Amino acid sequence: MKQHCLDCHEGSNPESGVRLDYHAKLLGESDGVPLVLRGNSKTSRLIHVVAGLDPDKQMPPPDLGEALSSQEIGILRAWIDQGAKWDETVLPNPHRIIAK
């Protein structure tokens, strides 16, 4: 997913307006608009757009990159269905307060 998505979907001011590098944003905890529903990939918005299930929105747009493979979508579905656990060592929470 990183090579397909994060060029446009990371950082505090992503080009797309949608962040995928912040767990709270993915879950809708920061803005009330979840992209991922833990344990339910079938109804998760993220799966709908990367799998082409939403006819009005496809990610990435055809002119901006190659779509995720079936295998990559399967991995993403499995991650969501298994609780969408987050590894802070790979993508740390940008709003985490570090104790001194």
PyMOL commands that set and color helices and strands:
alter all, ss='L'
color gray80, all
select helices_A, chain A and resi 2-5+23-27+41-43+45-50+70-81
alter helices_A, ss='H'
color red, helices_A
deselect
rebuild
show_as cartoon
